[in-house]
Amino acid sequence: MNIAVDENVRAGSEQREGAALRRKARQRLLKASAGGLVVIGLLAFGVYWVTTGRYLETTDDAYVRADWVAISPRVAGYVAEVVVQDDQAVKAGDVLVRLENRDYQALRDQARAAVAESQAALAAARASQQVAAERIDQQQQAIVQADSAVRSASAESQRSELDQRRYQGLVRDNAATVQRLEVANANAVQAHAALQGAQARLREQQSLLAMARAQAQLAEAQVQQQLAAKASAQARQALADQNEGDTLIRAPLDGVVGQRRVRAGQYVVPGQPMLAVVPLQHTYVVANYKETQLADMRPGQPVEIRVDSFSSQRLHGHVASFSPGSGNVFALLPSDNATGNFTKIVQRFPVRILLDVPADGTQVLPGMSVITTVDTHGR
């Protein structure tokens, strides 16, 4: 009986020893497997780091931006109607706000009347110029006639003087009577007087020609003056038309209305912000990278973008440009490092990243926080 008990004890001891050996074998296998997995993980990470990871530059100091436009009036007036609502999509050229335009219409009509008046004055000045030109031509013809009369009177005066000298000789020779000589003398005096009268009329016509030319110059000056007045009136009309057209405030680009502060009946002045138009289709990302991350960055490199609002989605873009200076350079109060106490701080440079159009139509809004990862590998 004791022998049977001893055999049972030895059998149980052998079973326990076998179980312990199997547990140790399993533990060694698990440790070997875990070590192998760690080695494989380290190798995979090493391969990833060498091929990809060391080329990725990431920052969470990045935000979505858009070049939105603040809409303000160019003319003063009361708001007649606010056509758009908050968050409404608009197209370029759509009317956003209407101002009261009665005063501007009256000014426009007044400017148009001034243009018509200047055109009439210009027509009158040109008619006076034409009259002056015709008068010059008339005086030139009169001068030609007066000059012909002078030449005729001069010829007659010369002939009468010759007759006078001839009859004087004949009277000395007793070949003609004294009465005949007296007639010749009278004819000579009359011819000389007629010559002087013709010469006076010629000088008078020449004076009238000079006066006509002066009147022509005056008419030309009046035409130029009226042309200038017409140009001034047309400029005032163009300004009045522009001011009347500016009572319709239109969207300068496609976008969405935001910050609508204007209401109907409100009085607005030029430059006063009324609302904003945000071009959501032209949003981009500004990522502030450390200066130590910029060594291998180049425009055109691909970027992976994770928006905090859509953390499960991955958007894509590319590097567009780099800021010409760090954010500290353009700060309102830039730091001055020329002091006794100096601490070196790594500077950040804004990098503009253009978004590719999301395939699923995800709406990325300005102001959203994002995480950007730039792939600087020169593939």
C-alpha positions in Angstrom: 0.0 0.0 0.0 2.9 2.3 0.8 4.4 1.4 -2.5 1.2 2.6 -4.4 1.2 5.9 -2.5 4.8 6.5 -3.4 4.1 5.9 -7.1 1.1 8.3 -7.0 3.3 11.0 -5.4 6.0 10.5 -8.0 3.4 10.7 -10.8 2.0 13.9 -9.5 5.4 15.4 -9.1 6.3 14.5 -12.7 3.0 16.1 -13.9 3.7 19.3 -12.0 7.3 19.4 -13.3 6.0 18.9 -16.9 3.4 21.7 -16.5 6.1 24.0 -15.2 8.3 23.2 -18.1 5.5 23.9 -20.6 4.7 27.3 -18.9 8.3 28.3 -19.1 8.4 27.3 -22.8 5.2 29.3 -23.5 6.7 32.3 -21.6 9.9 32.1 -23.6 7.9 31.9 -26.8 5.8 34.9 -25.8 8.9 36.9 -24.9 10.5 35.9 -28.2 7.4 36.8 -30.1 7.1 40.2 -28.3 10.8 40.9 -28.9 10.3 40.0 -32.6 7.3 42.3 -32.8 9.3 45.1 -31.1 12.1 44.6 -33.6 9.8 44.5 -36.5 8.1 47.7 -35.2 11.4 49.4 -34.7 12.5 48.3 -38.2 9.2 49.5 -39.7 9.4 52.8 -37.9 13.0 53.2 -39.0 12.1 52.5 -42.6 9.2 55.0 -42.3 11.4 57.6 -40.7 14.1 57.2 -43.3 11.8 57.2 -46.3 9.0 59.5 -45.2 8.9 60.7 -41.6 12.0 62.8 -41.6 10.6 64.8 -44.6 7.3 65.8 -42.8 7.0 69.1 -41.1 4.0 69.6 -38.9 2.5 72.4 -37.0 -0.8 73.1 -35.2 -0.3 76.8 -35.3 -2.4 77.1 -38.5 -5.7 78.7 -39.3 -8.0 79.0 -42.3 -8.1 82.5 -43.8 -10.0 84.3 -46.6 -9.5 87.8 -48.2 -12.9 89.1 -47.2 -14.1 92.5 -48.3 -15.7 95.1 -46.0 -18.5 96.8 -48.0 -18.9 100.6 -47.4 -20.7 103.3 -49.3 -19.0 105.8 -51.6 -21.8 108.5 -51.1 -23.7 109.6 -48.0 -27.4 109.0 -47.7 -30.2 107.2 -46.0 -30.6 103.5 -46.5 -33.7 102.7 -48.5 -33.5 98.9 -48.5 -31.1 96.2 -47.4 -31.5 93.6 -50.1 -29.5 90.7 -48.6 -29.7 88.7 -45.4 -27.1 87.4 -43.1 -25.1 84.4 -44.4 -26.7 84.8 -47.9 -24.6 83.8 -50.9 -24.2 86.5 -53.5 -22.6 86.9 -56.9 -20.3 89.7 -58.1 -22.5 92.6 -59.2 -25.5 91.7 -57.1 -27.2 94.6 -55.3 -26.6 94.5 -51.5 -28.0 97.8 -50.3 -30.1 100.6 -51.9 -29.7 104.2 -50.7 -32.2 107.0 -51.2 -31.3 108.5 -54.7 -33.8 111.4 -55.1 -31.2 114.1 -54.3 -28.6 112.4 -56.6 -31.1 112.2 -59.4 -31.8 115.9 -59.1 -28.1 116.7 -59.2 -27.8 114.4 -62.2 -30.6 116.2 -64.0 -29.0 119.6 -63.1 -25.6 118.4 -64.5 -27.3 117.2 -67.7 -29.0 120.6 -68.1 -25.6 122.3 -67.7 -24.1 120.1 -70.4 -27.0 121.1 -72.7 -26.4 124.7 -71.9 -22.7 124.5 -72.6 -23.4 122.7 -75.9 -25.7 125.6 -77.0 -23.1 128.2 -75.9 -20.5 126.3 -77.9 -22.7 126.3 -81.0 -23.2 130.1 -80.6 -19.5 130.6 -80.3 -18.8 128.5 -83.4 -21.4 130.5 -85.3 -19.7 133.7 -84.2 -16.4 132.2 -85.4 -18.0 131.4 -88.8 -19.3 135.0 -89.0 -15.9 136.4 -88.2 -14.4 134.2 -90.9 -16.9 135.4 -93.5 -16.3 139.0 -92.4 -12.6 138.5 -93.0 -13.2 137.1 -96.5 -15.6 140.1 -97.2 -13.0 142.6 -96.1 -10.4 140.9 -98.2 -12.6 141.3 -101.2 -13.3 145.0 -100.3 -9.5 145.6 -100.0 -9.1 144.1 -103.5 -11.7 146.6 -104.8 -10.2 149.5 -102.9 -6.7 148.6 -104.2 -8.1 148.6 -107.7 -9.7 152.0 -107.1 -6.4 153.3 -105.9 -4.6 152.1 -108.9 -7.3 153.6 -111.2 -7.1 156.9 -109.4 -3.3 156.9 -109.5 -3.4 156.3 -113.2 -5.9 159.1 -113.7 -3.8 161.4 -111.5 -0.7 160.7 -113.6 -2.6 161.3 -116.8 -4.0 164.6 -115.5 -0.5 165.8 -114.4 0.8 165.0 -117.8 -2.0 167.0 -119.4 -1.3 169.8 -117.0 2.4 169.9 -118.0 1.5 169.6 -121.7 -0.9 172.5 -121.6 1.6 174.6 -119.7 4.0 174.2 -122.5 1.4 174.9 -125.1 0.3 178.1 -123.3 4.0 179.3 -123.2 4.1 178.7 -127.0 0.7 180.4 -127.4 -0.6 177.1 -128.9 -3.4 176.8 -126.3 -5.6 179.1 -124.4 -5.2 179.8 -120.7 -8.7 178.5 -120.2 -7.7 175.1 -121.5 -4.7 175.2 -119.0 -7.1 176.0 -116.2 -9.3 173.1 -117.0 -6.2 170.8 -117.1 -5.1 172.1 -113.7 -8.6 171.5 -112.2 -8.6 168.0 -113.6 -5.2 167.3 -112.0 -6.4 168.6 -108.7 -9.6 166.4 -108.9 -7.5 163.4 -109.9 -5.1 163.9 -107.0 -8.0 164.3 -104.6 -9.7 161.1 -106.0 -6.4 159.3 -105.5 -6.2 160.4 -101.8 -9.8 159.4 -101.3 -9.2 155.9 -102.8 -6.1 155.5 -100.6 -8.1 156.5 -97.6 -10.8 154.0 -98.4 -8.0 151.3 -98.9 -6.6 152.1 -95.4 -10.1 152.0 -94.0 -10.8 148.5 -95.5 -7.4 147.3 -94.2 -8.3 148.6 -90.7 -11.7 146.8 -91.0 -9.8 143.6 -92.0 -7.6 143.9 -88.9 -10.7 144.3 -86.8 -12.3 141.3 -88.4 -9.2 139.2 -87.7 -9.3 140.4 -84.1 -12.9 139.4 -83.9 -12.0 136.0 -85.3 -9.4 135.5 -82.6 -12.0 136.5 -80.0 -14.4 134.1 -81.5 -11.8 131.3 -81.4 -11.0 132.1 -77.8 -14.8 132.0 -77.0 -15.0 128.6 -78.8 -12.1 127.3 -76.7 -13.7 128.7 -73.6 -17.0 127.0 -74.4 -15.2 123.7 -75.1 -13.6 123.9 -71.7 -16.9 124.7 -70.1 -18.5 121.8 -71.9 -15.8 119.4 -70.8 -16.3 120.7 -67.2 -20.0 120.2 -67.5 -19.6 116.7 -68.9 -17.2 115.9 -66.0 -19.8 117.1 -63.5 -22.4 115.1 -65.3 -20.2 112.0 -65.2 -19.6 112.6 -61.4 -23.4 113.1 -60.9 -24.2 109.9 -62.8 -21.5 108.0 -60.9 -22.9 109.3 -57.5 -26.4 108.3 -58.6 -25.2 104.9 -59.6 -23.3 104.5 -56.3 -26.6 104.6 -54.4 -26.8 100.9 -55.5 -24.1 99.2 -53.5 -23.1 96.0 -55.2 -21.0 92.9 -54.3 -17.5 93.2 -55.7 -17.0 89.4 -55.8 -18.7 86.1 -55.2 -19.1 85.2 -51.6 -21.3 85.0 -48.5 -22.6 88.0 -46.6 -21.4 88.4 -43.0 -21.2 91.1 -40.3 -24.4 92.8 -41.6 -24.7 95.9 -39.5 -26.7 98.2 -41.8 -30.5 98.6 -41.4 -33.1 100.4 -43.5 -33.5 104.0 -42.5 -30.0 104.3 -41.2 -27.8 107.3 -42.4 -24.5 106.2 -43.7 -21.4 108.1 -44.8 -18.6 107.2 -47.2 -16.2 104.6 -45.7 -18.6 103.4 -43.1 -18.5 99.5 -42.8 -22.0 98.1 -43.5 -21.4 94.4 -44.1 -18.7 92.0 -45.4 -18.5 89.6 -48.3 -16.4 86.5 -47.6 -15.2 84.6 -50.7 -15.5 81.0 -49.2 -14.4 79.5 -52.6 -11.0 81.2 -52.2 -10.1 80.2 -48.6 -6.5 79.3 -47.8 -4.4 78.3 -44.8 -1.8 80.3 -43.0 0.5 78.0 -41.1 3.1 79.5 -38.7 6.1 77.3 -39.0 9.3 77.6 -36.9 12.3 78.9 -38.6 14.0 75.6 -38.0 11.3 73.8 -40.1 11.7 75.9 -43.3 15.1 74.7 -44.6 13.6 72.2 -47.0 10.2 73.8 -47.7 9.6 75.0 -51.3 6.5 76.4 -53.1 4.4 73.6 -54.7 5.1 70.9 -52.1 2.1 68.9 -51.1 0.4 69.5 -47.7 -1.9 67.3 -45.7 -4.5 69.3 -43.7 -6.5 68.2 -40.8 -9.3 70.5 -39.7 -10.3 70.4 -36.1 -14.0 70.5 -37.0 -13.6 67.5 -39.3 -10.8 65.5 -37.5 -11.7 62.3 -39.3 -11.2 63.8 -42.8 -7.9 64.6 -44.5 -7.8 67.6 -46.9 -5.0 68.3 -49.3 -3.3 71.4 -50.5 0.1 72.8 -51.6 2.6 75.4 -50.4 2.0 78.7 -52.2 4.4 81.2 -50.7 6.3 82.3 -47.7 6.1 85.5 -45.7 9.0 88.0 -46.3 9.4 88.3 -42.6 8.6 86.6 -39.3 5.4 87.5 -37.4 7.5 89.5 -34.9 8.7 91.8 -37.7 5.2 92.9 -38.6 3.9 93.1 -35.0 2.6 96.4 -33.7 5.3 96.4 -31.1 8.2 94.3 -32.4 10.7 93.1 -29.8 14.1 94.8 -29.4 16.8 92.3 -28.7 19.5 94.9 -28.3 19.0 94.8 -24.5 21.1 93.6 -21.6 18.9 90.6 -20.9 18.6 88.5 -24.1 16.8 85.2 -24.5 16.8 83.5 -27.9 13.4 82.6 -29.1 12.7 80.5 -32.2 10.7 82.7 -34.6 7.8 81.6 -36.7 7.2 82.5 -40.3 3.7 82.5 -41.9 3.4 80.0 -44.8 0.5 80.4 -47.2 -1.1 77.1 -48.2 -3.7 76.8 -50.9 -6.4 74.2 -50.4 -7.3 71.7 -53.1 -11.1 71.4 -53.6 -12.4 68.8 -51.1 -13.8 65.8 -52.9 -16.7 65.5 -50.5 -17.5 69.3 -50.6 -16.4 69.9 -47.0 -17.1 73.6 -46.2 -13.9 75.1 -44.7 -14.6 78.4 -43.0 -12.2 81.2 -42.2 -11.0 81.1 -38.6 -11.0 77.3 -38.3 -8.0 75.7 -36.6 -6.1 73.2 -38.6 -3.0 71.0 -38.4 -0.8 71.1 -41.5 1.9 68.6 -42.5 4.2 69.5 -45.4 5.9 66.8 -47.3 9.4 68.2 -48.1 10.7 65.1 -49.8 12.1 66.0 -53.3 10.3 63.3 -55.1 
